[in-house]
């Protein structure tokens, strides 16, 4: 921003240079010099005519013509030499001062001075504001199904699965027979319990499969639930059925091959074995006073596009902040769900005021934008948000 204002002042100063003669009267001095030069030339011409022996009659005629020309020049110069009055100079000075002031006021009122500052670097705050505006709009228009679904997905993105569950429940009241929405609802229910699918989430999945045994989302979640309870045979059954729905060699089929190989106990093809990342965590200055040294700190990674349960998680103490932790494949909560299985992830850190791993009102958290996983890569997370009440 400073560079912009310096450049603007320099341009104004450069423009004012052209008004200096009018303000100082130096232009009139140059006109006076021209008048004196014309008089000298008139006198010199008379001397030359006399030296050349021009007769008296012709000399008088030439002198008269030269004097008429001189008089015209003198009168023109005199007209241009009229100095501006103090009143005129004052008006010009006021105009030169007022113009940039008026331009500045107009720019601040109608322009975009915010674009001169640094680009905000807190996308999480912007997303939170957008979620709040969407929630307010849905209060006025509760029949907007797409709005409720967008709100639910956004709440999952900011690690507020309990609120996402409520949003999905509103959507299901409007479209109770939409199996895709039911599958997303089951995922949100699992996220509330740290990714565990047993219980109500699996009951919803089973209801979906009763109506559509080939539903892709339900087959995926059913296979995940089986893998969590170490039932490899059922996981293979569900995921093999799901894989048959994709073309051979597709990205979806390759990923399912990895999961199937892991639950069968064989090597996972095309996976990056032993992937790990380093994460630096710190707290925003404005939130340091809200943290107790004994508060639990959870640092985690989840798939940017995929199930909401963590791919890796580690627990520390808030009193150790700022700190660096390592997340790796050994921290996976379920087979097939690790850092090596996904190309893009979201990394987060949450200070839990309740002591529980699931997000609750009053917790402090920070999330990165989706990032590409690089083995031994280094990433930074800033805890800069307080989770609000339901």
N, C-alpha and C positions, 0 to 999 in steps of 0.2 A: 504494500500500500504506500509506503514512504516513497518508493521510486516513482509511483504514479503522480503524487503531489509535487515532487521536485520537477518532473518533466512538465507538468501543467504550468507551474510558476515560471519556468524557463521560457515557455512559449509566450506567455503573457508579457514578460519582460522584453522579448525580442520584438513583439508587435508594438510596444510602446516607444521603441527607438524611433519609429517613423513620425511620431508626434512631437519629438524634441524641438525641431525648428519652430513649430507653431507655438510652443509654450515659451521658448526663450527669445524669439524675435530674430534669430540669426539669419533667417531667410531674407528679412528686410535689409540686413547689412550687405548681403550679396547683391541685391538690387541697387543699392546706393553705389557700390563699386562700379557697376555697369554704367550708371549715369555719368560718373566722373570720367570713365574711359571714353565715352562718346564725345564728351566736351574736348578732351585732349586730341582726339582724331579730327574734330572739326577745326581746331586751331592749326593743326599740322597741315591739313589740306589747304588752308588759306596761305600759309607760308610757301607751300610748293607752287601754288598758282602764281604768286608774286615772283618767285625765283625763275619761273618758266617764261616770264615776260608777257603774261596774259594782259590784254588791254583793259583799260578802266571799265568800259561798258560790260565786256564779257566777265570781268572779275566780279563786278557788282551782281550780275545775274547768277553766276555760280555760287557766290557767297549767300545770296538770298535763298537759293534752293537748299544749300547745305544747312542754313539756319532753320528753315522750315522742318527739314528732317530731324535736326537736333531737338527742336522744340517738341516734335511729336514723340521722340524717344523719351525726353525728359518728363513729358506729361504722363506717358504710359508707366514709366518707372515710378513717378510720384504716386500714381494710383495704386500700384502694387506695393509701395512702401508703407502704406497706411498700417500702422502697428495695431494689432488687436487690442481692444480695450480690456482693462482689468476685468470688466464684467464678462466679456467673451472668453477670456482665458479661464475665469472661474467656472463658467458653464462647461467648458471642455474638460477641465480637471475633474469636476463632479461626474461627468459622463464616464470618463476613463476609470474612475474609482467604482462607480455604481455598476458598470457592466459586468465585471467578473464576480461581484457580490451577488447580483441577480442570477447569473449563470450557476453559481454554486448552490444557491437556495433552490433553484429549479431542479438541479441534478439530484440534490438530496431528497426532494419531494417526489420526483417522477422517475428518477433513474434507478440504477441497481448498485448503490455503493457497497452492498454486501459482497458483490463479486470481487471487490478490490482486496478483501481480506483473505486469509488462508482458507483453503478448502477444509471444511470440518472433517475430522478423522474419527468420528464416533458413529458409525452406521447403526450400532445397537440402539442409541438414543433415538435416532431417526425412525427405526423400525418400531420402537415402543410407542412413539407419538402416532405413527400410522395405525397401529393396533388400537390405540385409544379412540382415534377418530372413527375407525370402522365400527367399533363397539357402540359408540354414540349413534352412528347412523342406523345400526341394526335395531336400536331401541325405537327409532321412528318407523322403521320398515322391517318388522320381525318376520315377514314372509319371504325374505330374500334368501333362498337356499344357497346360492353361490356365495353370498356374503358370509353366511355362517361357516361354510367350508373353508373359505379363505381365512377367516378369523381363526378357525381351529388349527389349520396348518401353520399360520403365523405364530400362534401361541406355542406350538410344538418347537418351532425354530428358536424361540427364546427360552426354551426349557421351562415352560409352564404347562405341563401335561394335564394337571387337574382342571385348569380352565379350558383347555382344549377339549377335554371330555364333555364339559358342560356345553360347549359350542356344538359338538357333534350331536349331543342329545337334542338340541333345538332343531338341528338339520333333520334328524331322523323323525321328528314329529311331523315334518313337512313331506318327507319322502321315506316312509317306513319300509317300503319294499325295495329300496335301492341297495343292492348287495355290496356295491363298491364302497358306499358310505359306511355300511356296517363293518366292512373289513378295516377301514381307516379308524373307525371307532374302537375296534378291538386293539389296534396298535397303540392308540392313545391310552387305553386302559392299562395295557402292559407297561407303557412308559411311566405311569404313575407309580408302579411297583418296581421300578428299576429295570424294566425289560422282561420281567417274569410273566409268562403267558398262562400259567396254570390258574385255574379258578374262573372268574367271570370272563376274562379275555378269551379263553379257550371255549367257554360255553357259547359265546357269540360266534366264534369260528365254526363250531359244529353246527349251529343253526344255519349258517351260510351254506355249508357243504351239504346239508340235507336238501336245500332248495336247488343248489347247483354244485354237483360233485366235482366239476372241473373249474370252479372259480379260481383264477390265478392267485389273487391276494390271499384267499383262505387257504389254498394249498401251501403257499409259502409260509404262512403263520403256523399252520398245523405241523409242517416239517420242522419249523424252529422250536415249537413247543416240545416235539418229540426229542429233538437234539438236546434240549435243556434237561429233560428227565432221563437222558442217556439211553433212549430207546432208538437205537440205530436202525432197526428194521423198519419201524414206522416212518422215521425221517426219510429213509431211502424210498419208501413207498410213495410218500407225498411228493417229494422233490422229483422223483423219476416221472411221475404223472404230470408234474408241472413242466419239466424239461421237454416232454413230448409235444408241448404246444408251441415251441419255438423252432425256427429253422436250424438245421444242423450247422454248426460253425458260427452261429450268431453270438453276440456278446452275452446275451442272457444264458444261452446254452453253456458257454464256457464257464461262466460264474457258477452255474449249478453243478457243473462237473467238479469244480473245486470243492463245493460243499459236500457233494456225494462222496468224493475221495476221502475227505476228512472224517466223515461219520463212519465210513467203512474201514477206517484205519490205514488207508494207503496214502501215498504221496499225493499232494494236491498239485495238479498240472498248472503250469503258467503262473503259479503264485510266487511272490517274493518272500522266501523263507526268512524268519527271524527279523522282520522289519521292526525298527524302533525309531522314535523321535525324541527330541529334547524340547522341553517346554519351559520357558521363563515366565513366571507369574509375579505380578505386582498389583498393588491396590491404588486406585486413583486417589489423589490427595484429599479430595472432598469427602471420601468415605472412610478414611483411616480411623476417625474417631468413633465409628460405629462397630468396630471389630474388637473382640476380646481375644487375647492371646490363646485362650483355651478353646476357641471355636474350631470345630472340625473344618478342614479344607479338602474338597474333592476336586481333583484335576482329572479330566476325562477327554476322550475323543469319541465321536460318533460319525457315522456315514453322512456325507452331505446329501446324498440321494439314496435312501434306503431305510431300513428299520431304525426306530429312534433309540433303541437300547445301546449302551456304550460298547465300543469296541475294545476299550482299555480304560481303566480307572485306577487311581491311586489316592490314598487318604493321607493327609498331613495335618499339621496344626497351623492355624492362622498366625500364631506367634512367630512362625519361621519365615513369614513373608518379609521381603521378596525372596523367592527361591527358584531353583531349577529342578525339575523332575524328569524322569525318563518313562515314557510309555512304550510298551512293546507287545508283541504277539502273545507273550505268556500271560498277559492280563485279560485275555478275552473271557467274556462271561458265558459264551456258548460256542460250540464248535462251528467253524465256518464264519464266525463273526469276529474278525481280527483286522489289524491295520493292513495286513497283506492282501485282504480280500477286496479292498476298495481303493479307487484311485484318488478320490477327493473326500476330505473329512472336514468336520467342524471341531475345533478344540475349545474347551471351556474350563472355567474354574469357578467353583461356588463355595462361599463361606456359609456353612449351615448353622443358623441360630438355634434350630431345633435339635441338631445332632444327627438328623436322619439324612440318608443319601438322596432322597427324593426332594424336589424343590418345594418350599413352603413360603408363605408370606413372611417378609422380613429378611429372607436370605439375601446375600449379596453375591452377584455373579457377573461374569464377563464371558463373551463368546467371540471367536474370530469369524470372519467371513469364510466361506468354503475355500480350502487351500489344497493344493496338490501334495500328496504324500511323497516325501523323498526320504529314503533310508538314511538315518542319522541326521536328518534335517533339523534345523533349529527354528522354533516358533515362539511368539510372544503373545501373552494374554493379559489384558488389563481388567481387573474387577472394577466395573464402573456403573453398575446398575443395582437397584434395590427391587426385589420382587414384590409387587403390590399385593393387596388382599384380594380375595375372590369377589 
